[in-house]
């Protein structure tokens, strides 16, 4: 079996665009200035993000919020995400990455070692 893995890495600006609907669903204006993005693993080992906002309290996002936000953003941007693929969040350096894994190909070969 062949395992294909693809990483979709989000710049800070693209991550903010993905999180705008979540920010607005909290009743906050998405017209804010981001001073920094802190990517980390929470106490359960899940990816979490803190947006440092100028003139306001930082905004915290859990893995569940991030996952939904980046999936929806990929769909909105037309980035193909195969339906049967395994998807997970990870960190790549200081950025968030959506890892997409797909299995394909045969699980065994038809080669007989006595056919020489």
Rosetta constraint file for C-alpha pairs under 8 A:
AtomPair CA 1 CA 103 HARMONIC 6.75 0.50
AtomPair CA 1 CA 104 HARMONIC 6.04 0.50
AtomPair CA 1 CA 105 HARMONIC 5.15 0.50
AtomPair CA 1 CA 106 HARMONIC 5.13 0.50
AtomPair CA 1 CA 107 HARMONIC 4.27 0.50
AtomPair CA 1 CA 108 HARMONIC 7.01 0.50
AtomPair CA 2 CA 103 HARMONIC 5.69 0.50
AtomPair CA 2 CA 104 HARMONIC 5.19 0.50
AtomPair CA 2 CA 105 HARMONIC 5.56 0.50
AtomPair CA 2 CA 106 HARMONIC 7.59 0.50
AtomPair CA 2 CA 107 HARMONIC 7.96 0.50
AtomPair CA 3 CA 101 HARMONIC 6.82 0.50
AtomPair CA 3 CA 102 HARMONIC 5.74 0.50
AtomPair CA 3 CA 103 HARMONIC 4.59 0.50
AtomPair CA 3 CA 104 HARMONIC 6.38 0.50
AtomPair CA 4 CA 101 HARMONIC 5.56 0.50
AtomPair CA 4 CA 102 HARMONIC 5.18 0.50
AtomPair CA 4 CA 103 HARMONIC 6.29 0.50
AtomPair CA 4 CA 104 HARMONIC 7.67 0.50
AtomPair CA 5 CA 99 HARMONIC 6.86 0.50
AtomPair CA 5 CA 100 HARMONIC 5.67 0.50
AtomPair CA 5 CA 101 HARMONIC 4.41 0.50
AtomPair CA 5 CA 102 HARMONIC 6.55 0.50
AtomPair CA 6 CA 99 HARMONIC 5.71 0.50
AtomPair CA 6 CA 100 HARMONIC 5.14 0.50
AtomPair CA 6 CA 101 HARMONIC 6.43 0.50
AtomPair CA 7 CA 97 HARMONIC 6.05 0.50
AtomPair CA 7 CA 98 HARMONIC 5.73 0.50
AtomPair CA 7 CA 99 HARMONIC 4.59 0.50
AtomPair CA 7 CA 100 HARMONIC 6.39 0.50
AtomPair CA 8 CA 97 HARMONIC 5.30 0.50
AtomPair CA 8 CA 98 HARMONIC 5.07 0.50
AtomPair CA 8 CA 99 HARMONIC 6.39 0.50
AtomPair CA 8 CA 100 HARMONIC 7.94 0.50
AtomPair CA 9 CA 92 HARMONIC 7.36 0.50
AtomPair CA 9 CA 95 HARMONIC 6.74 0.50
AtomPair CA 9 CA 96 HARMONIC 5.96 0.50
AtomPair CA 9 CA 97 HARMONIC 4.23 0.50
AtomPair CA 9 CA 98 HARMONIC 6.49 0.50
AtomPair CA 10 CA 14 HARMONIC 5.63 0.50
AtomPair CA 10 CA 15 HARMONIC 5.57 0.50
AtomPair CA 10 CA 95 HARMONIC 6.21 0.50
AtomPair CA 10 CA 96 HARMONIC 5.61 0.50
AtomPair CA 10 CA 97 HARMONIC 6.03 0.50
AtomPair CA 11 CA 15 HARMONIC 6.05 0.50
AtomPair CA 11 CA 95 HARMONIC 6.39 0.50
AtomPair CA 11 CA 96 HARMONIC 7.71 0.50
AtomPair CA 12 CA 16 HARMONIC 6.19 0.50
AtomPair CA 12 CA 37 HARMONIC 6.60 0.50
AtomPair CA 12 CA 95 HARMONIC 7.03 0.50
AtomPair CA 13 CA 17 HARMONIC 6.40 0.50
AtomPair CA 14 CA 18 HARMONIC 6.23 0.50
AtomPair CA 15 CA 19 HARMONIC 6.16 0.50
AtomPair CA 15 CA 70 HARMONIC 7.42 0.50
AtomPair CA 15 CA 96 HARMONIC 7.74 0.50
AtomPair CA 16 CA 20 HARMONIC 6.16 0.50
AtomPair CA 17 CA 73 HARMONIC 7.94 0.50
AtomPair CA 18 CA 69 HARMONIC 5.39 0.50
AtomPair CA 18 CA 70 HARMONIC 5.69 0.50
AtomPair CA 18 CA 72 HARMONIC 7.58 0.50
AtomPair CA 18 CA 73 HARMONIC 5.26 0.50
AtomPair CA 19 CA 23 HARMONIC 6.21 0.50
AtomPair CA 19 CA 66 HARMONIC 7.35 0.50
AtomPair CA 19 CA 69 HARMONIC 5.72 0.50
AtomPair CA 19 CA 70 HARMONIC 7.68 0.50
AtomPair CA 20 CA 24 HARMONIC 6.12 0.50
AtomPair CA 20 CA 30 HARMONIC 5.73 0.50
AtomPair CA 21 CA 25 HARMONIC 6.03 0.50
AtomPair CA 21 CA 69 HARMONIC 7.71 0.50
AtomPair CA 22 CA 26 HARMONIC 6.49 0.50
AtomPair CA 22 CA 65 HARMONIC 7.40 0.50
AtomPair CA 22 CA 69 HARMONIC 7.18 0.50
AtomPair CA 23 CA 27 HARMONIC 7.02 0.50
AtomPair CA 23 CA 28 HARMONIC 5.78 0.50
AtomPair CA 23 CA 29 HARMONIC 7.05 0.50
AtomPair CA 23 CA 30 HARMONIC 6.15 0.50
AtomPair CA 24 CA 28 HARMONIC 5.08 0.50
AtomPair CA 24 CA 29 HARMONIC 5.86 0.50
AtomPair CA 24 CA 30 HARMONIC 6.03 0.50
AtomPair CA 32 CA 53 HARMONIC 6.97 0.50
AtomPair CA 32 CA 54 HARMONIC 7.66 0.50
AtomPair CA 33 CA 53 HARMONIC 5.88 0.50
AtomPair CA 33 CA 54 HARMONIC 5.85 0.50
AtomPair CA 34 CA 51 HARMONIC 6.60 0.50
AtomPair CA 34 CA 52 HARMONIC 5.84 0.50
AtomPair CA 34 CA 53 HARMONIC 4.64 0.50
AtomPair CA 34 CA 54 HARMONIC 6.27 0.50
AtomPair CA 35 CA 51 HARMONIC 7.58 0.50
AtomPair CA 35 CA 52 HARMONIC 5.24 0.50
AtomPair CA 35 CA 53 HARMONIC 5.32 0.50
AtomPair CA 35 CA 54 HARMONIC 5.77 0.50
AtomPair CA 36 CA 51 HARMONIC 6.01 0.50
AtomPair CA 36 CA 52 HARMONIC 4.92 0.50
AtomPair CA 36 CA 53 HARMONIC 7.18 0.50
AtomPair CA 37 CA 49 HARMONIC 6.94 0.50
AtomPair CA 37 CA 50 HARMONIC 5.87 0.50
AtomPair CA 37 CA 51 HARMONIC 4.76 0.50
AtomPair CA 37 CA 52 HARMONIC 6.07 0.50
AtomPair CA 38 CA 49 HARMONIC 5.59 0.50
AtomPair CA 38 CA 50 HARMONIC 5.05 0.50
AtomPair CA 38 CA 51 HARMONIC 6.44 0.50
AtomPair CA 38 CA 52 HARMONIC 7.65 0.50
AtomPair CA 38 CA 94 HARMONIC 7.43 0.50
AtomPair CA 39 CA 47 HARMONIC 7.24 0.50
AtomPair CA 39 CA 48 HARMONIC 6.06 0.50
AtomPair CA 39 CA 49 HARMONIC 4.67 0.50
AtomPair CA 39 CA 50 HARMONIC 6.65 0.50
AtomPair CA 39 CA 91 HARMONIC 7.25 0.50
AtomPair CA 39 CA 94 HARMONIC 6.08 0.50
AtomPair CA 39 CA 95 HARMONIC 6.55 0.50
AtomPair CA 39 CA 96 HARMONIC 7.07 0.50
AtomPair CA 40 CA 47 HARMONIC 5.85 0.50
AtomPair CA 40 CA 48 HARMONIC 5.44 0.50
AtomPair CA 40 CA 49 HARMONIC 6.26 0.50
AtomPair CA 40 CA 91 HARMONIC 7.62 0.50
AtomPair CA 41 CA 45 HARMONIC 5.10 0.50
AtomPair CA 41 CA 46 HARMONIC 5.15 0.50
AtomPair CA 41 CA 47 HARMONIC 4.56 0.50
AtomPair CA 41 CA 48 HARMONIC 5.70 0.50
AtomPair CA 42 CA 46 HARMONIC 5.38 0.50
AtomPair CA 42 CA 47 HARMONIC 6.27 0.50
AtomPair CA 42 CA 48 HARMONIC 6.03 0.50
AtomPair CA 46 CA 63 HARMONIC 5.96 0.50
AtomPair CA 47 CA 62 HARMONIC 7.15 0.50
AtomPair CA 47 CA 63 HARMONIC 5.21 0.50
AtomPair CA 47 CA 89 HARMONIC 6.52 0.50
AtomPair CA 47 CA 90 HARMONIC 6.33 0.50
AtomPair CA 47 CA 91 HARMONIC 7.13 0.50
AtomPair CA 48 CA 60 HARMONIC 7.59 0.50
AtomPair CA 48 CA 61 HARMONIC 5.81 0.50
AtomPair CA 48 CA 62 HARMONIC 4.94 0.50
AtomPair CA 48 CA 63 HARMONIC 5.27 0.50
AtomPair CA 48 CA 66 HARMONIC 7.43 0.50
AtomPair CA 49 CA 60 HARMONIC 5.96 0.50
AtomPair CA 49 CA 61 HARMONIC 5.22 0.50
AtomPair CA 49 CA 62 HARMONIC 6.82 0.50
AtomPair CA 49 CA 66 HARMONIC 7.92 0.50
AtomPair CA 50 CA 58 HARMONIC 6.40 0.50
AtomPair CA 50 CA 59 HARMONIC 5.50 0.50
AtomPair CA 50 CA 60 HARMONIC 4.53 0.50
AtomPair CA 50 CA 61 HARMONIC 6.26 0.50
AtomPair CA 51 CA 58 HARMONIC 5.57 0.50
AtomPair CA 51 CA 59 HARMONIC 5.06 0.50
AtomPair CA 51 CA 60 HARMONIC 6.53 0.50
AtomPair CA 52 CA 57 HARMONIC 7.35 0.50
AtomPair CA 52 CA 58 HARMONIC 4.66 0.50
AtomPair CA 52 CA 59 HARMONIC 6.65 0.50
AtomPair CA 53 CA 57 HARMONIC 6.45 0.50
AtomPair CA 53 CA 58 HARMONIC 5.56 0.50
AtomPair CA 53 CA 59 HARMONIC 7.38 0.50
AtomPair CA 61 CA 65 HARMONIC 6.01 0.50
AtomPair CA 61 CA 66 HARMONIC 6.44 0.50
AtomPair CA 62 CA 66 HARMONIC 6.18 0.50
AtomPair CA 63 CA 67 HARMONIC 5.90 0.50
AtomPair CA 63 CA 89 HARMONIC 7.62 0.50
AtomPair CA 64 CA 68 HARMONIC 6.34 0.50
AtomPair CA 65 CA 69 HARMONIC 6.07 0.50
AtomPair CA 66 CA 70 HARMONIC 6.05 0.50
AtomPair CA 67 CA 71 HARMONIC 6.10 0.50
AtomPair CA 67 CA 88 HARMONIC 7.74 0.50
AtomPair CA 67 CA 89 HARMONIC 6.71 0.50
AtomPair CA 68 CA 72 HARMONIC 6.07 0.50
AtomPair CA 69 CA 73 HARMONIC 6.05 0.50
AtomPair CA 70 CA 74 HARMONIC 6.08 0.50
AtomPair CA 70 CA 98 HARMONIC 7.50 0.50
AtomPair CA 71 CA 75 HARMONIC 6.31 0.50
AtomPair CA 72 CA 76 HARMONIC 6.09 0.50
AtomPair CA 73 CA 77 HARMONIC 6.08 0.50
AtomPair CA 74 CA 78 HARMONIC 6.11 0.50
AtomPair CA 74 CA 79 HARMONIC 5.00 0.50
AtomPair CA 74 CA 80 HARMONIC 7.43 0.50
AtomPair CA 74 CA 81 HARMONIC 7.73 0.50
AtomPair CA 75 CA 79 HARMONIC 5.90 0.50
AtomPair CA 75 CA 80 HARMONIC 7.23 0.50
AtomPair CA 75 CA 81 HARMONIC 7.66 0.50
AtomPair CA 81 CA 85 HARMONIC 7.49 0.50
AtomPair CA 81 CA 100 HARMONIC 7.46 0.50
AtomPair CA 82 CA 102 HARMONIC 7.99 0.50
AtomPair CA 84 CA 102 HARMONIC 7.41 0.50
AtomPair CA 85 CA 100 HARMONIC 6.29 0.50
AtomPair CA 85 CA 101 HARMONIC 5.50 0.50
AtomPair CA 85 CA 102 HARMONIC 4.92 0.50
AtomPair CA 85 CA 103 HARMONIC 7.73 0.50
AtomPair CA 86 CA 100 HARMONIC 5.78 0.50
AtomPair CA 86 CA 101 HARMONIC 5.08 0.50
AtomPair CA 86 CA 102 HARMONIC 6.54 0.50
AtomPair CA 87 CA 98 HARMONIC 6.77 0.50
AtomPair CA 87 CA 99 HARMONIC 5.56 0.50
AtomPair CA 87 CA 100 HARMONIC 4.71 0.50
AtomPair CA 87 CA 101 HARMONIC 6.45 0.50
AtomPair CA 88 CA 98 HARMONIC 5.79 0.50
AtomPair CA 88 CA 99 HARMONIC 5.24 0.50
AtomPair CA 88 CA 100 HARMONIC 6.84 0.50
AtomPair CA 89 CA 96 HARMONIC 6.97 0.50
AtomPair CA 89 CA 97 HARMONIC 5.76 0.50
AtomPair CA 89 CA 98 HARMONIC 4.78 0.50
AtomPair CA 89 CA 99 HARMONIC 6.12 0.50
AtomPair CA 90 CA 96 HARMONIC 6.01 0.50
AtomPair CA 90 CA 97 HARMONIC 5.19 0.50
AtomPair CA 90 CA 98 HARMONIC 6.39 0.50
AtomPair CA 90 CA 99 HARMONIC 6.96 0.50
AtomPair CA 91 CA 95 HARMONIC 5.65 0.50
AtomPair CA 91 CA 96 HARMONIC 4.81 0.50
AtomPair CA 91 CA 97 HARMONIC 5.69 0.50
AtomPair CA 92 CA 96 HARMONIC 6.17 0.50
AtomPair CA 92 CA 97 HARMONIC 6.20 0.50
